[in-house]
Amino acid sequence: MVSWMISRAVVLLFGMLYPAYYSYKAVKTKNVKEYVRWMMYWIVFALYTVTETITDLTVSWFPLYYELKIAFVIWLLSPYTRGASLIYRKFLHPLLSSKEREIDEYIVQAKERGYETMVNFGRQGLNLAATAAVTAAVKSQGAITEKLRSFSMHDLTSIQGDEPVGQRACQSLPEAKKKTRASASDSSGYKNPLEKNPGDDRTDEEMEGTHSEDEAFAQRGLRRTQSMKSVKSIKGRKEIRYGSLKYRRRLTAFLVLLQVYVACQSMLIVLVGAVPEYHIDQEGTPGSRTELAKRVHFADNFTSIVTEWYLIEQEAYKVSLASSLFFAGLLIGNITFGPLSDKLGRKPVYISGLFFDVVFGYVTALAPNYDIFAVSRFFVGIVNGGMALVSFVLTQEYVGKSFWSFTGSLTNLTFAVGIAVYALLGYCVREWRYLALVSNTPGVIFLLLSFMLPESPRWLYSQGKTAEAEDVLQYIALGNGKERLNLKLKPSVGTLRKDESAPGILNLVKHAVLRWRTIILMYIWYVCSFVYYGLTLNAGELRGNLYLNVALSGLVEVPAFPLCMFFIEKPWSGRRKTMTCFLIFAGFSCIFTMFLPTNAGLLLSPTSLALCGKMMVSAAFNIVYIYTSELYPTVLRNAGLGVCSMSCRFGGILAPFVPSMKSLSPYVPFVVFGISGLSAGFLTLLLPETLNKPIAESIEDLQSTKYQLLKNEEAEQTS
């Protein structure tokens, strides 16, 4: 292990960083001799890296293997031996010169075939993901189907959000659509006799498609030739009707299904760190781990880090410590990934986080001791939390504001289902290392498919990259089967201000409105995480079957999400009142456990109330993501979500240690959770309502009256 660490340090420092710096010097000074020297070195080092990967897997057992690698790297760099130049001139240059034409042909063929293969594979994967998501949605809730059918191309192409921003930022995509429809109508000689109702949000294509289907049904008795024409017309119009849903549904379904993988990584310690039944042969506490290993006997129904490293008695705290390290990593990930994605873009930051999440996930599964396991969980927390945050924002920005609540609820619903899926995997795979490997494998599939995702058009637009935003919209339109759109986006007001060209976390403190919103939201996020993870991680300690309890702790959240989608869209409840009620109910559910008699029965048992509290706080956790996204302008949305998620992770860090307070009283943990929920619920009343209000694109928008008052006349009349 020591030799490996030293060799890696030497390779990174002397084999990469040192040559990289002198390569920079050669480019800067335009020294041709040094430039050629370092180019030869990098060619040789690339070959060395490939060879090293193979030898690490095959001959790393050889004595002095790592020491030989260190010596070889020094030999390559030494000005006396000039090993890199020697290898290049004597071997690589003659070989590459003789095979250059063949290699070029292979590369061209590989590019063509590889691109076609990846495109076909990606399409099949996204089709499967979309089909699975829609099938699950139809089976679970009929309302989800209606929501999915109501997706329209208008919300996706109008990246500026609601009507006020769209009027300001764009020439207006609907006008372009009307021109397209008018030209199509004139050329075909067909006029749509249907008149659109004010409350009907369907597009003209949808109404036309529905009318033509009914007309085709009524004319089944026509002649064969007319019937064939009618069928073709119906098929074409169906493609128009559902074309706007097709591509965006794939993007949304893909990122929503990613939450299953996120849930498996987040809840890994629940089963991997579970404590089975055990007994020690003699009374008293063993003096050492070796003595403990001889005297302790675990039940053989599953393995965990507890059974492998004997984390019981004085070592029992290490399980909670590993869980806290994961949440500490989430804290760091939320601090860094939010601002990074605001500056560098959603897609590159998301893909980088997912890549390292997979890498450290495999390190966790193969950890030789507890120390490496704990450190790997810390790094998994960093990249998993940051990646999940950016993927959520990316999901929201792929769709219009009218679907934010739906996609947010569906994302959190999938996370809850992911907990149940993880329990099923744990039931089938009882060895903890194999369980960690199986749970991490879906990340590889998601990583490969993620390269096909487009950048967020909202982010491109907010950064003033209107040309790139137009390209993304054209790409999405082509994916929907639409013809090329004639659109020209205008820069938003925020992108024209040079003093805000680099918005960051400090802007959350500078502006009074954002400052108070951020403070209140940080506490609400902290409480949601504190109560949610405190009750979730405690599922393994409930009476009954371990895997059933873990599955129930996830499935109990499922009823909360249809309730969220119903209440947060109603003018008489909205976001603020709904979240307040859920937090208060969660607090009372936890506090009431101390007033229950011991023989209260199953329905009024502490376990039932704990599951009820879990359902309520899950609903609040679902709403707070959506609510926070709507309270921040686009240029600061990811930074705001990152800061709030940062405070949320403090709750996750403290939550694993709260059950240890049972030594004082069995009701103390529930009272702590209950008081926290009540206080957060009342603080929510200090925030503004966001239902039926436009989404701000820049900080100046927050000072405008149209972002403070309801703009939906129908909503005003209803309320």
N, C-alpha and C positions, 0 to 999 in steps of 0.2 A: 504493500500500500504506500509506504514512504517513497519507494523508488518510482512508483507510478506518478505520485504527486510532484516529485522533483522533475521527472522527465517532462510532464505536462507544462510545468512552469518554465523550463528551459525552452521548450518548443514555442510556447506563446511569446515569451519575452525576446529570445534571441532569434527564433526562427520566423517570427511574424512582425512583432512591433518594431524591432531594430531595423530590419530590412525595409519595412514600410516607411519609416522616417527618412532613411537615406534615399529611398525611391522618390519621396517627395522633394528632397533636396536636389536630386538629379533633374527632375522635371522643372523645378523652379529656376535653377541655374542654366538649364538647357545644355547641360554637359552631355554630349553625345556618347562619350566613352563610358561615363558612369551609367547613363541611361541604358546602354546595351548590356552592361555588366549586370545590372539589377533585373532587366528583362530576362536574361538567361537564368538568373537565380530563381525567379518566380516560376519559370517553366519547369525547372528541375524540382522545385519545392512542390508544385502541383502533382508531379509524378510521385514524389515522396509521400505526400498525403494519401494518395490512393493506395500505395503499397503498404503504408502504415496501417490503414484500416483493415486490410486483409491479414497482415501479420499479427495484429492485435487479437484477432479472432482465432488464429491458428497456432502461432508459435510463441505467444506471450509467456508460456510456461518455461521457456528456455532460460537457463541461468544467465544472469547479467544482461537480459534482453533490454531492459529500460536504460541501463548504463550504456549499452551499445548505441541506442537511439540518441542519447545525449552527445556521445562522441561524434556520431555521424553529422548531426546538425552543426556542431562546432567546426567540423572538417569542411562542411559546405561553405561556411562563412569566413573561415580564416583567410587573411590576406596572403599568408605564406603558402598555403596549399591550393587555394582557389578551386576547391572541389566542385563547386557549381559550374564554373567555366569549363573545367576538365570534362565533366560528365556530358555537358551540352555539346562541346566540340567533338569529342571522341565517339559519342554514342547517339545522342538524341538528334543532332542535326543531320547526320547521314541517314538515319532511319526515317525521320520525318520527310526529308527531301525525296526519298524513294517512294514513300507511301502517300505523298501529299494529295495527289489527284484522287486516289481511291478514298481517302479520308473525307475529302470535300464532297464526293458523291454520296458517301454514307450519311454525312451530316444533312445534305439536302433531302435525301429520302427519309431520314429520321424526322426531320422537321415536318414534312408533309404528312407522313403517316401518324406521327405523334400528335399533331394538331387535330387531325380527323378523329383519332382514337379518343383523345381527351374530350373533344366536343361531344361525341356520341356518348361516351361514358358519363359526362356531366349531365347531359340531357336526360339520360335514363335515370340517373340518381335523383335529379330534381323532380322528375315525373313521379318516381316512387315515393319520394318524401312528400310531395304535394298530395298524392292520392291517399297516403296513410293519414296525413293530417286532416284532410277533408272527411275521410271515412270515420275517423275517431270523433270529429266534431259533430257529424250527422247523428251518430249513435248516441252521443252524450247529451246533446241539447239541440232541439229543433231550431232555436233562435240563432244558433251559430251559422246554420245553413243560410238563413235569411240574410245574416250579416255578410257572409261570404258572397252571396249573389248580388249584394248591393255595392260591391267594389266597382269603381268607375275609373276610367282613364283620366278623368278630369282632375281628381284629387292628386294623382301621381304626377301629372305634368304640371299642375299648378304648384310648383315647389314652394311658393311663397306662402302657402297655407290658406287662410280664409279670405273672404272677399276684400276687406280693406287693404291687406298687404298685396293681394293679387292685382288690384286696380293700380296700386302704386308701382309695383315692381315689373310688371309685364305688359306688353302691348295687349295682351289678353289672348290666351290660348283658345277660349271658347269662340272668339271671333273667327279664328283660323278654322276651327271645326265647322262653324256655320257656313263659311265660304266653301269648304270642301263638300259639305252636304248639299249646298245649293247647286254647285256644279254637277254633282252626281245626279241630283234630281232633274236638272235641266236636260242632261244627256240621256237619261233613261225615259223621260216623259212621265214619270210617276210622281205624284204629289201625295204627301202624307195627310190623310184626312183627319187624323187624330189630333186632338188639342191637349196639351200638357197641363195637368192640374198644378196649382201653386204648391201644394204639399207633396207632389210626386217628385222624388229625386232621381227617377230613372232617366237615362239618356234617350235621345230621339231614336238611336239605333235599337235600343231595347224595346221601345214601344212599337216600332216598325216591325221588329222580328216577331213579337207576340201576335200582332195583328195578322201578319202573313201566315203564321202557323194556324190560327183559327180559320182563316180563309181557305187554306189548303184542306183542312178537315171538312169544310162544307162542300168542297168541289171534288169529292172523291169519284163522283160518277162521270167525270169528263172523259174524253177520249184518251187513249194510251199515250199519244204524243204530248197532249196537254198535261197529262199527269206527270210524265217524266220531267217536263219543264218546271212544273210546280215543285216537285221534289228537289230539283237542283236549286231552285230559288230559295226554298226553305233552308237547305243546308248552308247556302251562302250567307243567309241572314243570321242563322244560328252562330256561324263563326264570327260575324260582326258583333252579335249580342254578347257572346262570352269571351271575345278576344281581349277586352280590357281587363278581364279577371285573370286570364291565363298566366301571363308572365309574372305579374306582381304576386299572385297566389303562390307561385313557386318560390320566389324570394322570401316571402313571409313565412311559408311553411318550413323552409330550410332553416332559417334562423330560430324559429320557434322550436323545432325538433332538437336543436342544439342544446336546449335546456335540459334534456334528458341526460346528456353527457355531463353538463355542469352540475346537475343534482347528484349524480354518482360520485363525482369528485368531492363535492362539498360534504356529503354524508358518509364518506368512506370510513371515517373513524368509528362510526356507530357500530358496524359489524367487525371491521378489522381490529378495533380496540375493545371488543366485547369481552366481558369476564365470564368464563364458564364456571360451572360448579366445581369446587375443588375441596380437598381436605388435606391437612398436614398430619403425618403419622404421630408425632409427639407434641405435647403441649409446649407452649412457649414460642418465642420468635427466633427463627434460625439466624445465626450470626453472619452468614455470608450467602451469596447467590449460589455457590456450589453446594453448600449444605442444604439450601432451600430446594434446589433441583432434585436432590436425593430424597427429600422427605415429602414433597408435595405431589399430589395426584389430581390431574384435571379430568373432567369428563371428556370422552373422546368423540363427541358429536360434531365438533368443529375445532379449528385452530384460529389463533389470533396472535397479535404481537404480545399479548399477555402470556399465552402459553409458550411462546418461543423464547421470550426474554424474561419470563417470570416477573411480570410487573404487578405484583401483589404485595400486600403488607406495606412495608416502608416504601416500596417502589410504585405503589398504585397511583400516585400523583402524576406519574409520567404520561399516563394516557390522557388525562385532562390537559397536561402541558402541551402535548402534541396537537391537540385540538385547538388550544389557544394560539399556538404558533401559526396554524393555518389561518385563523382569523386575523392575526397580526399581519400576515402576508397580504390578506385581502385589504387591510388598511393601507398598506404601502402601494398596492396595485391601484386602488381607487384614487390615491393622491397623484400618482404619476400618469396613469393611462388616460384619465379624463382630459387634462390639459394637453397631453401629447396628441390625442385624436382631434382636439380642436385646432391644433396648429399643423399637424402633419397629414391629417385626413383620417376618416373612419376605417377604411379598408386596410391600409398597411399596418396600422396599429393593431387592429383586430387579428389579422393573419399572424403577425409576429407573436402576439400573446397566445394564440391557439397552438402554434408550433412549439413554444417552450412549455406550454401546459402538457402536451403529449410527452415531451422529452422527460420532464421531471416526474410525470406520472409513472413512467417506466423505471425511473430511479427509485421511486417509492416502493414499487413492487419487488425490486431486486436488492433492496437495502440489506447489507450484511449485518448491521447492528442497529440499535435504537437511535444512536446519535445521527447517523446518516438518514434514517427514516424521518426523524423529527425535522432535520434541516431541509430535506426534500419536501416535506409537507409545507414548510414555510415558503419555499419558492413556488410550489404549486398554488398556494394561496395568492401570491403576488400576481402571477400570470392568469390564473383562473378568474379571480375577481375583476381584474382589469379587462380581460377579454369579454367576460359576461356583460360588464357595464357597456362597453363599446358596441357589442352585438345588439343590446337592447336599444340603444340610441339609433343604430343603423336600421333596425326593424321599424322603429317609429318614423324615421325619415324616409323610408321607402313608400309609406302610405300617407294619405292626407290626414289632417287633424281630426276629421270626423270619425276615423277608425283608430285613433290612438288608444281609446279606452278598450276597444275590442282586442286589438293586438296585445296590449299590455296585460289584459286579463288572460288571454290565451297563452301568453308566455309564462306567466306565473302558474297557470293551470298545468302546463306541461312540466314545469319544475316539480310540482306536487306529484304528478304521475311518475316522474323520474325517480322519486323516492321509493314509490311502490315497485318500480322496475328493478331498482337496486336491491330491494328486499327479496325479490324473486331470484335475482342472480345469486344473492347470498345463500338462499335456500338450496339452489342447485349446485353451487360451487362452495364447498365447506372449507377448503384450504385457503388461507387469507392471501397468500401470494398470487395464486391463480385468480382469485376474485379481483385483486387489484389489477392484474393484467387484462382480464376480460372487461372490467369497467373502463379501462383506458383505451381499449382498441377502437371504439367508435370515434374517438377523437382523430384518428388517422384518416378515416373516411371523410369526416367533416373538413379536415384540413385540405385534402386534395380537391374537394368540391368548392371550397371557399375561393379559390383563385378565379372562378367564373363569376363571382359577384361584382356588380358595378359599384363605383364610388357613390356616396350619397349625393344626390343632386341638390338637396337642401344645403349641405355643407359647401359644395362648390359654389353655389349661388351666394351664400353668406360671405364667402371669401373673395367675392368679386370675379370669380372664374366663370363668367357667363358662357363663354364659348365651350368650355368643358362640360358645363351643366347641360347645354343644348345637345352636345354629343351623347350624353348619358340618356337624355329624354328620347332622342332619336333611336338609340339602341333599344330602349325599353319598348318604344312604339313598334319597332320592327319585330321584337319578340312577341308582341301582341298580335302580329299579323296585320298591322296598319301600314298604310302607305307613308312615305316620308312627309313629315310635318313641316309646314312653313311657319317657323316661330323665331322670334328675336327677343331675348330677355334683356331687360334694362337693369343696370346696377341698382341695388337697394340703397336706401339713404345711409344705412350704417357703413356700407363699403366705400362711400364717397368721403367719409370723414377720416382724415389722416391721423388724428389724435387717438383713434381707436383701431388702428390698423393691426394691433397685436393685443387683442383682449385676453385677459388672463384672470387668475384667481384674485388678484388685488382689486379688480373691478367689483367683486362681490362685497368688498369692504368699503370702497370709496362711495358708492351710491347708497343713500339712506334706505331707499325702498328695498334694494337687494340685500342690504346688511341685515335688516330685521327679519326678512323672509328667511335668510340663510340660517340665522341663529335658531329660529323656531323649528325650521325643517331639520336641522342637525339633531335637535333633541328628539323630535318625533322619530327620525330614522334610528337613533340610538335605542329608543324604547322598543320599537318594532323588532329590531334584531335581538335585543336582550331577551324579550319575552318569547319570541318565535324559536330561537335556537335553544333557549333554556328548556322549553317544553319538548322540542324535537330530540335533543341529545339525551333527554331523560327517558325516552321511549324504551331504551334497552333495559331500564331498571324496573319497568312495570311488570306486574305479575302476568304469567301466561307465556305463550310462545314468543320467542324473541323476534322471529321474522314476521309473524303476524302483527305484532305491536309496531314494528317499524313501518310495515305496509299501511296500517291504519293511521299512523301519524301523518302519512302523506295523503292517503285517500280522504281523510277527514277534511282536508282543505278543498276538495272538489266542489262541494255545495256552495262554498263561499264565493266562487267566481261568477256563476250565473247571477247571484244576488248583487254582486258588484256591478256587473254589466247592466242590470236592471235599474238600480238605484242611482248610479252616478250619471245616468243620462236623463233623469227626470228633473224638470225645473224646480219642483218643490223639495228636492233633496240635494242634488248636485254632488260635487266632489267633497266639499268641506263638511257638510252636515253628515254625509254618509260615513266618512272616515272618523268623524267624532263619535258617532254612535257605535261603530265597531270597536274602537279603542276602549270606550267606557264599558261596553258589554264584556270585552275580554278581561278588563280589570275586575269587574264584579264576579265573573266566573271563577277567577283565581282566589279572590278574597272569601267567597262563600264556602270554600272548602273547609275553613276552620270552624264553621258553624254547623256542619253536618254531624249527625249522630253516627256512631260506629256501625249501627245496623240499618243504615239508610236504604240499602238495596243497591242493585246494579245501576239503575238510572240516575241515582243521586250520589253515586260513589265519587270520591276524589278523582278517580281515573276518568270518569265520564265528564266531570266538570273541567278537568285539565284538557281533554280533547275538545270540549266546547270552546274553551279559551283559545286553544290552538287554531280552531276554525275562525274565530273572530279576529285574532291578530293576523292570521294569514290574509283575510280580506283587507285589513288595514294596510298590510305590507304591499298588497297588490295595488291598492289605490295610491299609495304614497309615490310609487314610481311614476304613475300617470300624472298625478297632481304636480309633482316636482318638475316634470318635463314641461308642463304648461305654464309654470310660474316663472321660468327663466327664458330670456330671449335666445334665439338660435346661436348667436355668436358666443354665448356663455353657457349654453345648455349642458354641454358635457362637463365643463368645469364645475358648474353647480351640482350636477349629479355626482361628480367625483368627490366634492367636499362633503356632501350629505352622506354618501356611501362611506366616506372615511369615518364619520362619527358613528355610522351604523356598525362598523367593525369593532369599535370599542365595546359595544354591547355583546358582539360575538365572542370577544376575548374574555369578558367577565362571565358570560353565561355558563361555561362548563364547570365553574367553581361554585356556583350558587347551590346546587344540590348538596354540597358538603355541609351547608348550614342546617341540615336536618338533625345534626347532633345537638343543636339548641332546642329545636322543636320541629316536628314533622310538617308544621304549617308555615314555618318562617319563609321558605323559598316561595310558596304561593302568595304570601302576603307581599313580599318584595315585588314579585311580578305584577300583582294586582295594583299596588300603589303607583307603580311606574305607568301602567296602562291608563289609569284614571287621569294622572297629571298630563300625559301627552294628549289625551282626548280633549281636555278643556283648553289646552294651548292651541289646538287646531282652529278653534273659533276665531283666533286673531288673524288668520290668513284670509285673503280675498277668494271669492268664488271664481272659477275659470270656465264653468260651463257656458257654452254659447258666446264666448268671448274670443276675439282673434288672437293669434299667437304672435308675439313680438319677434321681429327679426334682429333688431339692434337695441341698444340701451336707450336711445332717444324715444323709441316707441313706448317705453314705460311711462313717459311723461305726457303722452297724448291721451286726450279724454276718450278716444275711441277704443283704447285698451283698458279702460276702467269701467265702461258701461256696456250693457248688453246691446248687441247690434242686431240680434235676431228678433224681428218684430213679432213673429209667431210665438216665440218663447215668452216675450213680455206679455202678450195677451193671455197666454195660458196661465202664467204665474199670477 
